[in-house]
Amino acid sequence: MIYDIVNPSDAVTIEAGDSVLASIAIIVLGNGQYGLYDEDGRTVLGIFALSTPEMLIEWLRDNGVEDTKMDEFYAKNGDEIATILESIVYGDASDRKAITALTESMTKTDRLKAVAKYNDSKRSSMNDIGTAALELAKGFRKKVQEAKK
């Protein structure tokens, strides 16, 4: 499913098969300052920045995530969270479909580079959500590798 990231900057979308993992990726990416809407415009994730920490903990628990075991959760789900973060495309769903169609036959590395270049050309804000997401994705993949050792 495609999700719109609610943020004070540019229009940005991600793609994910699991709304909870998508939400957690966005919570971490935006430090609670971003939210998510699904393709039908429904709120999937509210913005926690102005909430109490207890509200975030309640949301995690309501969605089957044990807040006291986040390192284990990240180690288990880090590759999928990284893939979600790597799926960030600036623009709306139609922009996403266009860039996806242009890059679908590329290798993963080439696709990530092409989308990053596209995102940078579409970004109008100093807030670079795309680059931050790619860096965060690397961190999640590293966490998974460390957990396997």
N, C-alpha and C positions, 0 to 999 in steps of 0.2 A: 504494500500500500504506500501511496505517496502522502507525505505529511508536510504541511507548511509550518515553518519555524516562526513563532511569534517573537519578534525582536524589534528593538527601536531603530534598526538600520535598514538594510535592503531586504527585498523579498528573497527567501531562501527555502528550498525544499530538500527533503531527504526521502529515502525509500527504505522500508523495513517490513519484515514479515511479522514482527512481534511488537505490539504497541508499548509494552512495558520496557523492553530493551531500547526501543527508540526514545522513550521518555527519559530513561536513565542516561542515555548518551547525551541528551539535550540538557538535562539537569547538570551534568558534569561540565559540558561544554560552556554553558552559560552561567555557571555558578548560581543556578536558581533564578536567573534573570530572563530566561526564555521559556516559552510555552510551545505547545503543539496543537494544531488543528488537523483533523483527518480530511480525506478527500471530499467528504460531505459537509465540511465546515463545522463539525462538532469538536468541542474542546476535548482533547485527549490528555493534555497536561496543562495545568494552570501554572502561573508564575509564582514561585515561592520566595522571591527576594524580599518581599515585604511581610512575609509570614513568620511565624515562630518556628524554630527548629522542630518542635513537636509535631507540627503539621506535616512536615516532610517525612518524619519518622512514621507517622500514621499512614501517609500515602504509601510509603514503601511496604509497610506491613500489610496494608489492605491489598497490595498487589503481589503478595507472596515473597517479598524480599526482606530478609532478616538484616536489619540495620547494623547489628553488631558483628556481622560476618561479611562485610562488603568486600574485603580483600579476596575471600573465597569466591564470592559472587563474580567479581571481576576476572579472577583467574579462570573460572568456568565459562563465562560468557564473553570474555574479552575479544575473541576473534570476531564474533558476531557484532558486538558493539563497534569494533573498529570498522567493519564493513559498512555499517550504518553511517558512521561518521565520514567515511570515504565517499559516500553516495551524495554528499552535499552538492547541490547545483543552485546557483543564483538564478532568480527569476521565478516564474510561476510554473504550474504543471505543464503548460504547452511549451515553455522554454526548455523544461527538463526533457520532454519527449523528443524535441528536436536535437538537443546535444547528445542524448542517449543514442538516437538513431545514427548520428554521425560517428560515434565512437564505439559502437557495439562490436565491430570486427577487430578492434585493436587489442593488443595484449593489455593485461591489467596495468602494467607500468606505464605504457604509452597512454592508455585511457586516463589514468590519474593525472598525468602531466598535461594532457590536452584539456581536461575538465578544469584543472587548476588554472591554466592560462585563460580559459573562457571565464571562469569565476572572477579572476582578477580584472578582466576587461569589463565586466558587468558591475563590479563593486563600486558604489558611489560613496561609501562611508570609510572613515579611517578604521573602523572596526572590521577586521578581516576574519570573518567567521569561517570561511573556507580553509584558510591556512591554519587557523587554530584547530579546526576539526582534524585536519591531516596530521598535525603534530600530536594531537591527543590520541588518534588512532594508532600511531607508532608506539605510544606509551602503553596502550592496552595490549597490543601484540607482544610487547616486551614482557609485560606482566604474565601473560599466558606462557611464554617460553620459560620464564623464571620458575613458574609453578611446576613445570614439567621436569625440572632438574631434581 
